Structure formats: structure tokens, C-alpha cells
């Protein structure tokens, strides 16, 4: 009897062991099949992404694309829609803010304002290879800002351009319907050297950092920086030609362009003049950083001050770092100086932090503005007087709709200003502004395999 029990135990153990081994073998087989399928999908995605090069190089990632010929870090997140055809790759992008905006909420001074409007812009670009070494691309950008008033939107201490023959003060001007219509061709000398030419009517010369609506650190808020005309104010130029060369991690480009800023008719095409020039040196040390320094001569930028020319110098650094669970942090620091009658400086530090559906952004600026920039009486304040203006902005938004086709966010933003003592009688000691908005924008693109 004991021998029979031992025999039954041995047979049962071997049977269970055999079943267990078979189960493990089956599990390993399934895992291998899944891995093979995943590798096949990754290979397909890699092949698809391999067609997505930088707009000015066959050997750089698309994520380095900025505005004009400017560079962003390679790790910059991208939002938009991509369309592939046999020879062409197209990309669509845009940003819409429907909001209520109130400047100087507590009536600290006499220069506030409020408005309901929709800040918006839309971009379309396409590119294709030309032979084995050439790359052709086009880019277009439009804005319907003008539909909501020729004088733009209220923004304390903002200056630049005009409406109905008067300078815009404490307001951000609307952008032109056609903000960019450009073409470019790049020729690869070797893997580390490209030469390119870019032409726009309108377009963006090689002066300043990537324009604020294309910087991710600025993308989540609706307002233009107060330093806009100290850094990237030439991003809509009616007539620009740029030539450049990439040498490994460096890029040098130079432009001839029209110095006069767009006129009050936001629907037309202004006369090209090619009376100004600029040069820029860019350097991307690694996938997380992008640096640039640039200088330019801008002839008669303001129509109301036609005899005033500007020498502009800028420097900027952009940092972008991916985080877990599809989050990221993006930071921009920049400095600019306009030299005309005096040296007027501006500095900016802005950042955006995104995690899942939640985003938080902020901006600090210090801008020096002159008597005529702020529309003040020269006899009362002095001709050469400069005023230091400090501004801090913080905003939050949450994606209430997040799909593969669209994102809809609700947000709010507040700003705190510290004007120069000489401006307190007009603006108050610490004016504050606030706004609430609904933002509609495209989904984030998956470029992890680029």
C-alpha cells in the first residue's frame, strides 16, 4: 500500500510539473510574440518618423523647429496634426483663446481697460526632399486678431505700432491676417553641414529668439510679452531674405529685411524695402538646450517716428526637459536692448510646467520704456527719461477635454505690476490684472521615435 501511494505521488508530481513547464513555455511564446509585434510596430513608427526631419536639415529632428530659421531644443514637445503623402509631409498647428481680460482690476490708476476677445493664430507648413541632398519647405501663418478691433487688446505698459494715427499704449496690437508666407531650400553638404536660404513676404529675419507664440514656455498664456519689441517684434516682416549655414551644433544666419513694422491695415501686404539687416549665432549644446545671440539694424520701425532707427541686440537660452507620464518643463530666459536715443533694456524669464491635464505657467519681465513709448508729455517728464517696469504673471489651466483630435482647457491668469515711481500717478503703486479663458488647441504629437 505504501509503495502504491508513493507511485501515485510521483506520477502526480511529474504531471503537474509537465503542465507547469508547458504553461511557462506558452507564456514565454506569447511574450515573444508580443515583443515581435511591438518591434514591428516600433519599426513601422521609426520608418514613418524617419521622414520627419527638421525644416532646414535632413539630419536634425523636427522638434528643433522654431519660428523663421530659429532653433528650439530637440526635446521640445510639439502640438499639431501631421499628414503624410507620398513625397510631402504637412503639419497644421494653432492656438485659440476666448477670454475676458481686465487690466487694473482694482482701479489703482487711470490707464486700465477690459475686453472680451479671441486671441488666435493658425499655421500650416509642408516639406519634401529634393533629390538625395535637398530639402524644400513652405510655411504660412494667419491670425484673425483684427476681427476683434484694430486697436488690439488692453495690456498695461505694452507699447508698439499704432491705430488711427496714434501710438498704441497700454495695448497689444493685433497681428496681420497674413503673418507668414515663406519658402526655403536647404542643401546638405555632409551630415554635419547644411546651407540654406529662406524668403518671406511676410517672414521673420534672423533677429531675436523664437517668436513668443512658438515658444512652449509662452504657449499656454494668451498675452504677448511686454518685451516683445525688444526681442522678437520683427517676426512679421513684409520682405525678408535669410541665408545661413549649419556647422554641427552651430548655426549662423544673416538677413536683409524691411525695417518698418506692419501698418494699420492688417489685411494688406506692405511694401518691401530691404533697408535693414541682422545676424544671428545659434548653438544647441545637447537635446535640452538652445542658445542664440543676435544683432540687427532696424530702419524706421515706427511709422509715427520715421526718423528713428533702432540697433537691437538680443541673447536667449531655452531649456526643455521631458518628465514622466507625458509631462515636461520648458523655460526661456532672454535679454534684449534697443539703442536709439538711449539704451533701453528688457529681460524676461518664463516657464511652463505640464503634467497630465494640468498646466502651470509664469513670466517675469523687467522692461525700460521711454517717455514717447508710454505717450507721456516730454516737457513734464523730460525727453530722455527711462522708466523701469517690473511685471509678474502666473497662470493655471486644466484640460477638460483631452482627445486624439483636440484639447479644450479652462484657465485663469493674474498679473502684478511694479512701475517706476515716476509712473505711480498714472498707473498706481501696484496695479493688477486678471483674466479667465477657454483655450482650444491641438493634441501633443508623439515624436519619441524621431
Number of C-alpha atoms within 10 A of each C-alpha: 6 6 8 9 10 11 11 10 12 11 12 12 11 11 12 11 12 12 12 12 12 12 12 12 12 12 12 12 12 12 12 12 12 12 12 12 12 12 12 12 12 13 13 12 15 16 13 13 17 15 19 23 22 20 27 31 25 23 16 18 22 24 21 23 23 20 22 25 25 25 23 30 26 23 22 27 22 19 18 18 18 14 10 13 8 6 10 15 18 18 16 17 18 20 20 19 23 17 20 16 25 22 24 26 16 13 15 17 17 11 18 23 18 17 15 15 18 21 22 20 21 15 17 18 19 19 24 20 19 13 8 9 15 19 22 19 21 20 21 20 22 18 23 18 22 20 13 15 12 17 21 21 26 23 25 24 22 23 23 20 25 23 15 10 10 11 21 21 23 22 22 24 25 22 22 24 19 21 26 26 20 22 20 22 21 24 22 20 13 11 13 14 17 22 20 21 19 24 23 25 24 26 30 33 35 33 33 32 36 24 22 20 20 16 22 24 27 23 16 26 25 22 19 17 21 28 24 21 21 25 30 21 18 25 25 26 24 27 24 27 23 24 21 22 20 21 15 14 13 16 21 18 24 22 24 22 31 30 26 25 22 25 17 20 14 20 15 12 16 18 13 16 15 18 16 22 23 22 22 25 20 23 21 21 12 11 17 17 21 24 23 25 21 23 21 24 21 23 22 19 21 21 17 13 11 11 10 14 20 21 17 24 23 24 22 22 21 27 21 24 18 15 12 8 8 13 16 19 21 24 22 24 20 23 23 27 24 23 16 12 12 13 15 19 21 24 22 21 19 23 24 25 20 19 15 13 15 15 20 20 23 22 22 20 21 21 25 22 22 22 17 19 18 19 14 15 11 13 7 8 15 13 14 11 14 22 17 18 19 20 22 17 20 19 21 20 23 21 18 13 12 16 12 10 11 14 18 19 21 18 22 18 21 18 20 17 23 19 22 16 13 13 18 15 11 13 24 21 16 16 23 24 22 19 20 20 22 19 24 19 19 21 18 17 13 12 17 10 12 18
